[in-house]
Amino acid sequence: MSEEQLEEAPQQVIGEEPDTSRGTARPITVVGNPVLHHPCATVTDFGPELQALIDDMFVSMYAAEGVGLAANQIGVGQRVFVYDCPDDDNVRHIGVVVNPVLDDLDPAKRQLDDGNEGCLSVPGAYAELARPDFAVVRGQDRDGKDVVVEGTGFFARCLQHETDHLNGYLYIDRLSKRDRKDALRQMAELTPRYETVPND
């Protein structure tokens, strides 16, 4: 998920800033790449390979100026996403969720937000997409311990967006045919600011 600019620096941080000296930036896969269009595999091994993947994901997300990144966006079909994302109260949330599952919300808590949404895998394109303004994701941290992450506003959108990726969906898959076509047109007209994997 991407956000071109944030109006002011967040006042509070929830989570720990990652050590970006350990990772390597990888190119971003874009819409049309098969890895983005299939559900990702459940993570069962929390060893060194996963730790290196998470390090690379954080560095790749920052290099592309994103606020969230799913593993399949750098070509790895595993259920992991990272985030460094503000909510609407300007609180900065940083973390990783392995094997995320979104809670089904009580209808009383389902207030829709028609905010603008973008994606590093659909570079340069934005569209309005209604999503609940509250989200709860359950999964594991990088060491395999259970975690529950709650988000409101823009951060709730991020949690839903990244979990969608791991289920094989891009945000443009939730748009009308007309809006999807417009998003792909926007993408075609712009050159990404970061390295991408060309589709054959």
C-alpha positions, 0 to 999 in steps of 0.5 A: 500500500502506498501513500504519497504524503503525510501531513505531519509527523506522527506523535506516537509510535506503536511497535519497533522500528526495524533494523534496515541495515540487515535487509536488501531492497527487492523489486516490486511485482506488479499487477499481472504477475501470477504470484499476486493472483493466487493465495499465499502459502501458510508459514510453518518455519520461523527460522532464518529464511523467514527472518531474512525475508521480513528484513528484506520486506521492510527495506523494500517497503521503505525503498518504494515509499510504501506504508505496507508490503505483502510478501508476494509483492516481492515475489514470495508466495508466503503469508507475511506482511509488514507495515509502517503506517499511520492511523487517522489520529496520526499514531504510527504503527510498525510491525509484521503479521505472519499468517494473518486472518481478518476478523469478521466485524459485527455489523454494528462496527461496520462503518464504511470509509470511502477513502482513496487507495493505492498500491505499490503493485499498481504504481501511480494509480489511485481509486476510491474504495469503501472499506470498514474504518476498523479492522482486527487481524490475528496472526503471528509475529516474526518469532511465531508468537500469537498477535492481534493487531487492531486498526482504525481509519487509514491503518485499518485500510492498510491491514485489510489491503495487505491481507487481501494481497496474501489471499490473492486479491489486489484492491483493483479487484474490488473496484467496478470494471470502469474504475479498474480500467481507469486505475490500470490507465493511470498506471500505464501513463506513469513511470514507477518511482521504484524498481519493479519486476517486468511482466513477460 
